[in-house]
Amino acid sequence: MLVWEAGETESETADCAIGAAHELHKKYWHYRNEALSGVPTGFGIAICGGHLTRFSSTTFFESCVVNVNLGPTVNQVARLQTLAEPGEVLVNRRVAKTSVFDWYSFEQVSDSLENKLSQLKGISAFEKEVFKVRHKYF
């Protein structure tokens, strides 16, 4: 899990996260085309915007600090990650509405994922609004 902290604006953070997801897919596509065999078709990525709580705890070793992120946003992104198909980027409503970069469009896929979304635990009805990111050039 990668946690992006809000930069200058929330839209800048959302756009950077989506851009990074597409770069990961692009690099993997090149890697897969060069691989001999036995490489999976890809992986799905989920991006959710919202608030979370960071909990840091020292351990028995002074130099080792355990960082844990908690909250409904972390739960939502973990659940959406399981629904993302290889090469696909799914985002929640907050990310879709704050993105301003014109290379991306967002397709609401909540209706097509209705059966799968209803089986997810710990997701409220508001959090079940899911969008698929479409890149203009990728």
FIVEXZA-279519 format. One record per residue: x negated, y negated, z of N, C-alpha, C, CB in turn; residue in three letters. Coordinates in steps of 0.1 Angstrom, whole numbers. Each point is the difference from the previous one (the first is absolute). Glycine has a CB too. Example, Ala and Ser with C-alpha at 12.3 -4.5 7.8 and 13.67 -1.06 7.14 Angstrom:
% residues 2
+-------+-------+-------+-------+-------+-------+-------+-------+-------+-------+-------+-------+------+
!   nc1 !   nc2 !   nc3 !  cac1 !  cac2 !  cac3 !   cc1 !   cc2 !   cc3 !  cbc1 !  cbc2 !  cbc3 ! resn !
+-------+-------+-------+-------+-------+-------+-------+-------+-------+-------+-------+-------+------+
!  -132 !    57 !    78 !     9 !   -12 !     0 !    -9 !   -12 !     0 !    19 !    12 !    12 !  ALA !
!   -15 !   -23 !   -19 !    -9 !   -11 !     0 !     8 !   -11 !     8 !   -12 !     6 !   -22 !  SER !
+-------+-------+-------+-------+-------+-------+-------+-------+-------+-------+-------+-------+------+
//
This chain:
% residues 138
+-------+-------+-------+-------+-------+-------+-------+-------+-------+-------+-------+-------+------+
!   nc1 !   nc2 !   nc3 !  cac1 !  cac2 !  cac3 !   cc1 !   cc2 !   cc3 !  cbc1 !  cbc2 !  cbc3 ! resn !
+-------+-------+-------+-------+-------+-------+-------+-------+-------+-------+-------+-------+------+
!    -8 !    12 !     0 !     8 !   -12 !     0 !    -9 !   -12 !     0 !    19 !    12 !    12 !  MET !
!   -15 !   -22 !   -20 !    -7 !   -12 !    -1 !     9 !   -11 !     4 !   -15 !     8 !   -19 !  LEU !
!    11 !   -16 !    29 !     8 !   -11 !     5 !    -6 !   -13 !    -5 !     6 !    13 !    20 !  VAL !
!     2 !   -21 !   -28 !    -3 !   -13 !    -5 !     5 !   -10 !     9 !     0 !     8 !   -24 !  TRP !
!    -8 !   -17 !    29 !     5 !   -11 !     9 !     3 !   -12 !    -9 !   -13 !     8 !    20 !  GLU !
!    24 !   -15 !   -17 !     4 !   -11 !    -8 !   -11 !   -10 !    -2 !    24 !     3 !     8 !  ALA !
!   -26 !    -7 !   -21 !   -10 !   -10 !    -3 !     6 !   -14 !     1 !   -12 !    16 !   -15 !  GLY !
!     9 !   -24 !     5 !     6 !   -13 !    -1 !    15 !     0 !     0 !   -20 !    -8 !   -12 !  GLU !
!    26 !    17 !     4 !    14 !     1 !    -1 !     4 !    15 !    -1 !     2 !   -22 !   -12 !  THR !
!    10 !    25 !    16 !     4 !    14 !    -1 !     1 !     5 !   -14 !    13 !    -4 !    21 !  GLU !
!   -10 !    -4 !   -31 !     0 !     4 !   -13 !   -14 !     4 !    -5 !    20 !   -15 !    -4 !  SER !
!   -30 !     7 !     8 !   -14 !     3 !    -4 !    -4 !    14 !     5 !    -5 !   -24 !     0 !  GLU !
!     9 !    27 !    12 !    -3 !    13 !     6 !     7 !    12 !    -7 !    -3 !   -11 !    22 !  THR !
!    16 !     9 !   -25 !     8 !    10 !    -8 !    -6 !     2 !   -13 !    20 !    -7 !    12 !  ALA !
!   -24 !    -3 !   -19 !    -6 !     1 !   -14 !   -13 !     7 !     1 !    12 !   -21 !    -7 !  ASP !
!   -20 !    18 !    17 !   -14 !     6 !     1 !     2 !    15 !     3 !   -10 !   -21 !     8 !  CYS !
!    20 !    25 !     0 !     2 !    14 !     3 !     5 !     8 !   -12 !     5 !    -7 !    24 !  ALA !
!     4 !     1 !   -32 !     5 !     6 !   -12 !   -11 !     1 !   -10 !    23 !    -9 !     4 !  ILE !
!   -31 !    -1 !    -6 !   -11 !     1 !    -9 !   -10 !    10 !     4 !     3 !   -24 !    -4 !  GLY !
!    -6 !    26 !    17 !    -9 !    10 !     4 !     6 !    14 !    -2 !    -9 !   -15 !    17 !  ALA !
!    22 !    17 !   -16 !     6 !    13 !    -2 !    -1 !     4 !   -15 !    16 !    -5 !    19 !  ALA !
!   -14 !    -5 !   -28 !    -1 !     3 !   -14 !   -15 !     2 !    -4 !    20 !   -14 !    -4 !  HIS !
!   -29 !     8 !    10 !   -14 !     3 !    -3 !    -4 !    14 !     5 !    -6 !   -25 !     3 !  GLU !
!    11 !    29 !     8 !    -2 !    14 !     5 !     5 !    10 !   -10 !     1 !    -7 !    24 !  LEU !
!    11 !     5 !   -29 !     6 !     9 !   -10 !    -8 !     0 !   -13 !    23 !    -4 !    10 !  HIS !
!   -28 !    -8 !   -14 !    -7 !    -1 !   -13 !   -14 !     7 !     2 !    11 !   -22 !    -5 !  LYS !
!   -18 !    20 !    16 !   -12 !     7 !     2 !     2 !    15 !     0 !    -9 !   -19 !    13 !  LYS !
!    19 !    24 !    -6 !     3 !    14 !     0 !     3 !     6 !   -13 !     9 !    -3 !    23 !  TYR !
!    -1 !    -5 !   -32 !     3 !     4 !   -13 !   -13 !     3 !    -8 !    22 !   -13 !     1 !  TRP !
!   -31 !     3 !     0 !   -13 !     2 !    -7 !    -8 !    12 !     5 !    -1 !   -25 !    -4 !  HIS !
!     1 !    27 !    17 !    -7 !    11 !     7 !     6 !    13 !    -5 !    -5 !   -14 !    20 !  TYR !
!    19 !    15 !   -20 !     7 !    12 !    -4 !    -3 !     3 !   -15 !    18 !    -5 !    17 !  ARG !
!   -19 !    -4 !   -26 !    -3 !     2 !   -14 !   -14 !     5 !    -2 !    16 !   -17 !    -6 !  ASN !
!   -25 !    14 !    15 !   -14 !     4 !    -1 !    -3 !    13 !     7 !    -6 !   -23 !    -2 !  GLU !
!    15 !    27 !    11 !    -2 !    13 !     8 !     3 !    12 !    -9 !     7 !   -12 !    21 !  ALA !
!   -14 !    22 !   -18 !     1 !    13 !    -8 !    13 !     6 !     2 !   -24 !     3 !     2 !  LEU !
!    28 !     0 !    10 !    13 !     6 !     3 !     3 !     1 !    15 !    -2 !    14 !   -20 !  SER !
!    14 !   -10 !    24 !     3 !     1 !    14 !     3 !   -13 !     7 !   -13 !    20 !     0 !  GLY !
!    15 !   -31 !    -7 !     2 !   -12 !     7 !    15 !    -3 !     0 !   -22 !    -9 !    -7 !  VAL !
!    28 !     6 !    19 !    14 !    -3 !     0 !     4 !   -11 !    -9 !     0 !     7 !    24 !  PRO !
!    13 !    -8 !   -28 !     5 !   -10 !    -9 !    -1 !   -14 !     5 !    15 !    17 !    -9 !  THR !
!   -15 !   -19 !    22 !    -1 !   -13 !     6 !     6 !     0 !    14 !     1 !   -10 !   -23 !  GLY !
!     2 !    -2 !    27 !     5 !    -3 !    14 !     9 !   -12 !    -1 !   -20 !    10 !    11 !  PHE !
!    30 !   -10 !    -2 !     9 !   -11 !     1 !    -5 !   -10 !    11 !    19 !    15 !    -8 !  GLY !
!   -15 !   -27 !     7 !    -4 !   -11 !    10 !    13 !    -7 !     4 !   -23 !    -3 !   -10 !  ILE !
!    24 !     0 !    23 !    11 !    -8 !     5 !    -6 !   -12 !     7 !    15 !    20 !     3 !  ALA !
!    -8 !   -32 !    -5 !    -4 !   -12 !     6 !    12 !    -6 !     7 !   -19 !    -4 !   -17 !  ILE !
!    17 !     0 !    30 !    11 !    -6 !     7 !    -5 !   -12 !     7 !    12 !    22 !     3 !  CYS !
!    -4 !   -33 !    -4 !    -3 !   -12 !     8 !     8 !    -1 !    12 !    -6 !   -11 !   -21 !  GLY !
!     0 !     5 !    31 !     7 !    -1 !    13 !    -9 !    -2 !    11 !    19 !    13 !    -9 !  GLY !
!   -14 !   -13 !    21 !    -8 !    -1 !    12 !    -4 !    13 !     6 !    11 !   -22 !     5 !  HIS !
!   -22 !    23 !     2 !    -4 !    12 !     7 !    -7 !    -4 !    12 !    -2 !    13 !   -21 !  LEU !
!     0 !    -3 !    30 !    -8 !    -2 !    12 !   -12 !     8 !    -1 !    21 !    -4 !    14 !  THR !
!   -32 !    -3 !   -11 !   -13 !     7 !     0 !    -4 !     3 !    15 !    -7 !   -11 !   -22 !  ARG !
!     4 !    23 !    24 !    -4 !     5 !    14 !   -14 !     5 !    -1 !    24 !     6 !     6 !  PHE !
!   -33 !   -12 !     2 !   -14 !     4 !     1 !    -3 !     6 !    13 !    -6 !   -18 !   -16 !  SER !
!    -1 !    29 !    16 !    -3 !     7 !    13 !   -14 !     4 !     0 !    24 !     7 !     2 !  SER !
!   -31 !   -10 !     9 !   -14 !     6 !     1 !     1 !    14 !     4 !    -9 !   -23 !     6 !  THR !
!    -1 !    30 !   -10 !    -1 !    15 !     3 !   -11 !     2 !    10 !     9 !     6 !   -23 !  THR !
!   -12 !     7 !    25 !   -10 !     3 !     9 !   -14 !    -6 !    -4 !    13 !    22 !     5 !  PHE !
!   -15 !   -23 !   -18 !   -12 !    -6 !    -5 !     2 !   -15 !    -2 !    -6 !    22 !   -12 !  PHE !
!    -2 !   -30 !    17 !     2 !   -14 !     0 !     0 !    -6 !   -14 !   -11 !    -1 !    22 !  GLU !
!     4 !     7 !   -31 !    -1 !    -5 !   -14 !    11 !     4 !    -9 !   -24 !     0 !     3 !  SER !
!    33 !     9 !     2 !    11 !     5 !    -8 !    13 !    -6 !     5 !   -12 !    22 !    -4 !  CYS !
!    19 !   -29 !    -5 !    13 !    -6 !     4 !    10 !     5 !   -10 !   -11 !   -21 !     9 !  VAL !
!    22 !    26 !    -4 !    10 !     6 !    -8 !    11 !   -11 !    -3 !    -4 !    23 !     9 !  VAL !
!     6 !   -25 !   -22 !    10 !   -10 !    -4 !    12 !     7 !    -6 !   -17 !   -17 !    -4 !  ASN !
!    29 !    14 !     9 !    12 !     6 !    -4 !    10 !   -11 !    -4 !    -3 !    21 !    14 !  VAL !
!    10 !   -19 !   -26 !    10 !   -10 !    -4 !    14 !     7 !     2 !   -16 !   -11 !   -17 !  ASN !
!    25 !     3 !    24 !    13 !     5 !     3 !    11 !    -9 !    -5 !   -10 !    11 !    20 !  LEU !
!    21 !    -6 !   -22 !    12 !    -9 !    -4 !     8 !     6 !   -11 !   -13 !   -19 !     8 !  GLY !
!    25 !    13 !   -10 !     9 !     5 !   -11 !    -6 !    -1 !   -14 !    19 !    -6 !    15 !  PRO !
!   -28 !    -4 !   -17 !    -6 !    -1 !   -13 !    -9 !    12 !    -3 !     1 !   -25 !     2 !  THR !
!    -9 !    29 !     8 !    -9 !    11 !    -2 !     8 !    13 !    -2 !   -17 !   -11 !    15 !  VAL !
!    28 !    13 !    -8 !     9 !    11 !    -2 !     5 !     0 !   -14 !     6 !     0 !    24 !  ASN !
!    -1 !   -12 !   -29 !     6 !    -1 !   -13 !   -10 !     3 !   -11 !    16 !   -17 !     9 !  GLN !
!   -28 !    12 !    -8 !   -10 !     3 !   -11 !    -4 !    14 !     0 !    -8 !   -23 !     2 !  VAL !
!     7 !    29 !    10 !    -3 !    15 !     0 !    10 !     8 !    -6 !   -13 !    -4 !    21 !  ALA !
!    26 !     1 !   -19 !    11 !     7 !    -6 !     1 !    -2 !   -15 !    12 !    -2 !    21 !  ARG !
!   -14 !   -10 !   -26 !     0 !    -3 !   -14 !   -11 !     6 !    -7 !    11 !   -21 !     5 !  LEU !
!   -23 !    22 !     1 !   -11 !     7 !    -6 !     3 !    14 !    -4 !   -15 !   -14 !    14 !  GLN !
!    23 !    21 !    -6 !     4 !    14 !    -4 !     9 !     0 !   -12 !    -2 !     7 !    24 !  THR !
!     9 !   -18 !   -27 !     9 !     0 !   -12 !    -7 !    -4 !   -13 !    18 !    -5 !    16 !  LEU !
!   -29 !    -2 !   -15 !    -7 !    -5 !   -11 !    -6 !    11 !    -9 !    -5 !   -21 !    13 !  ALA !
!     8 !    21 !   -26 !    -5 !    10 !    -9 !   -14 !    -4 !    -4 !    23 !     5 !    -9 !  GLU !
!   -31 !     5 !     3 !   -13 !    -4 !    -4 !     0 !   -11 !   -10 !    -7 !    24 !     3 !  PRO !
!    -2 !   -34 !    -1 !    -1 !   -12 !    -8 !    10 !   -11 !     2 !    -9 !    15 !   -16 !  GLY !
!    17 !   -13 !    27 !    11 !    -9 !     3 !    -3 !    -8 !    12 !    17 !    16 !   -10 !  GLU !
!   -12 !   -29 !    10 !    -1 !    -9 !    11 !    14 !    -4 !     4 !   -23 !    -8 !    -7 !  VAL !
!    27 !    12 !    20 !    13 !    -4 !     6 !    -3 !   -11 !    10 !    10 !    23 !    -4 !  LEU !
!    -1 !   -33 !     4 !    -1 !   -11 !    10 !    14 !    -2 !     7 !   -19 !   -11 !   -14 !  VAL !
!    18 !     5 !    25 !    13 !    -4 !     7 !     5 !   -13 !    -5 !    -7 !    13 !    20 !  ASN !
!    18 !   -17 !   -16 !     7 !   -13 !    -4 !    -9 !   -12 !     2 !    22 !    11 !     5 !  ARG !
!   -28 !   -11 !     7 !    -8 !   -12 !     4 !   -12 !    -2 !   -10 !     6 !     4 !    24 !  ARG !
!   -12 !     6 !   -28 !   -11 !    -1 !   -10 !     5 !    -4 !   -13 !   -13 !    17 !    12 !  VAL !
!    24 !   -11 !   -17 !     6 !    -3 !   -13 !     4 !   -14 !    -1 !     7 !    23 !    -2 !  ALA !
!    -2 !   -29 !    13 !     6 !   -14 !     0 !   -11 !   -10 !     2 !    21 !     9 !     9 !  LYS !
!   -33 !    -5 !    -3 !   -10 !   -10 !     2 !   -11 !    -1 !   -11 !     4 !     3 !    24 !  THR !
!    -4 !     8 !   -32 !   -10 !     0 !   -11 !     3 !   -11 !   -11 !    -4 !    25 !     4 !  SER !
!    -6 !   -32 !    -8 !     2 !   -11 !   -10 !    -8 !     3 !   -12 !     5 !   -16 !    18 !  VAL !
!   -13 !    26 !   -19 !    -9 !     2 !   -11 !     8 !     6 !   -12 !   -19 !     5 !    16 !  PHE !
!    18 !   -11 !   -27 !     9 !     3 !   -11 !    -4 !    13 !    -8 !     4 !   -24 !    -2 !  ASP !
!   -15 !    30 !     6 !    -3 !    13 !    -6 !     8 !    12 !     5 !   -23 !    -9 !    -3 !  TRP !
!    30 !     7 !    14 !     8 !    10 !     6 !    15 !    -3 !    -1 !   -19 !     5 !    15 !  TYR !
!    27 !     6 !   -18 !    14 !    -1 !     2 !     4 !    11 !     9 !     3 !   -10 !   -23 !  SER !
!     9 !     8 !    29 !     5 !    10 !    10 !    13 !     6 !    -4 !   -12 !   -13 !    18 !  PHE !
!    13 !    26 !   -18 !    12 !     7 !    -3 !     5 !     6 !    12 !    -8 !     4 !   -24 !  GLU !
!    21 !    -7 !    28 !     6 !     6 !    11 !     3 !    15 !    -2 !    10 !   -23 !     7 !  GLN !
!   -16 !    31 !     1 !     2 !    15 !    -2 !     7 !     6 !    12 !   -20 !     0 !   -14 !  VAL !
!    26 !    -8 !    22 !     7 !     6 !    12 !    11 !     9 !    -4 !    -5 !   -21 !    12 !  SER !
!    12 !    18 !   -23 !    11 !     9 !    -4 !    -5 !    13 !    -5 !    14 !   -20 !    -5 !  ASP !
!   -24 !    20 !    -2 !    -6 !    13 !    -6 !    -6 !     8 !    11 !    -3 !   -11 !   -22 !  SER !
!    -2 !     5 !    33 !    -6 !     7 !    11 !    10 !     2 !    12 !   -22 !    -9 !    -7 !  LEU !
!    34 !     7 !     4 !    10 !     1 !    11 !     0 !    12 !     8 !    14 !   -14 !   -13 !  GLU !
!   -15 !    26 !     7 !     0 !    13 !     7 !   -13 !     1 !     8 !    14 !    10 !   -18 !  ASN !
!   -25 !   -14 !    13 !   -13 !     1 !     7 !     0 !   -10 !    11 !   -12 !     8 !   -20 !  LYS !
!    17 !   -20 !    18 !     0 !   -11 !    10 !     9 !     4 !    12 !    -5 !   -17 !   -17 !  LEU !
!    16 !    24 !    14 !     9 !     3 !    11 !    -6 !    11 !     9 !    19 !    -5 !   -15 !  SER !
!   -29 !    12 !    11 !    -6 !    11 !     8 !   -12 !    -6 !     8 !     7 !    17 !   -17 !  GLN !
!   -11 !   -29 !    15 !   -11 !    -6 !     8 !     5 !    -3 !    14 !   -11 !    -9 !   -21 !  LEU !
!     2 !    12 !    30 !     4 !    -3 !    14 !    -6 !   -14 !     4 !     1 !    25 !     6 !  LYS !
!     6 !   -32 !     3 !    -6 !   -12 !     5 !     1 !   -12 !    -9 !   -14 !    14 !    14 !  GLY !
!    22 !   -13 !   -25 !     1 !   -11 !    -9 !    14 !    -6 !     0 !   -18 !    10 !   -15 !  ILE !
!    19 !   -23 !    18 !    13 !    -6 !     0 !     6 !    -2 !   -14 !    -6 !   -12 !    22 !  SER !
!    18 !     8 !   -23 !     6 !    -2 !   -13 !    -6 !   -12 !    -7 !    21 !    10 !     9 !  ALA !
!   -25 !   -20 !    -2 !    -6 !   -12 !    -6 !   -14 !     4 !    -6 !    12 !   -15 !    16 !  PHE !
!   -19 !    24 !    -9 !   -13 !     4 !    -5 !     0 !    10 !   -12 !    -8 !    -3 !    23 !  GLU !
!    20 !     8 !   -26 !     1 !     9 !   -11 !     1 !    -6 !   -14 !    11 !    15 !    16 !  LYS !
!   -13 !   -28 !   -17 !     0 !    -7 !   -13 !   -15 !     1 !    -5 !    20 !   -16 !     6 !  GLU !
!   -21 !    24 !   -17 !   -14 !     3 !    -5 !    -1 !    -4 !   -14 !    -1 !    20 !    15 !  VAL !
!   -11 !   -26 !   -19 !    -2 !    -4 !   -13 !   -13 !     7 !    -6 !    11 !   -23 !     6 !  PHE !
!   -10 !    26 !   -18 !   -12 !     5 !    -7 !    -6 !   -11 !    -8 !    10 !    23 !    -2 !  LYS !
!   -24 !   -24 !     4 !    -7 !   -11 !    -7 !    -4 !     4 !   -14 !    -9 !    -7 !    22 !  VAL !
!    12 !    -1 !   -31 !    -3 !     2 !   -14 !   -11 !   -11 !    -4 !    24 !     9 !    -6 !  ARG !
!   -35 !    -4 !     2 !   -11 !    -9 !    -5 !     2 !    -3 !   -14 !   -16 !     9 !    17 !  HIS !
!    14 !   -21 !   -21 !     2 !    -4 !   -14 !   -10 !     7 !   -10 !     9 !   -22 !     9 !  LYS !
!   -21 !    24 !    -4 !   -10 !     6 !    -9 !    -5 !    14 !     3 !    -7 !   -23 !    -3 !  TYR !
!    12 !    29 !    14 !    -6 !    13 !     4 !    11 !    10 !     1 !   -18 !   -11 !    13 !  PHE !
+-------+-------+-------+-------+-------+-------+-------+-------+-------+-------+-------+-------+------+
//
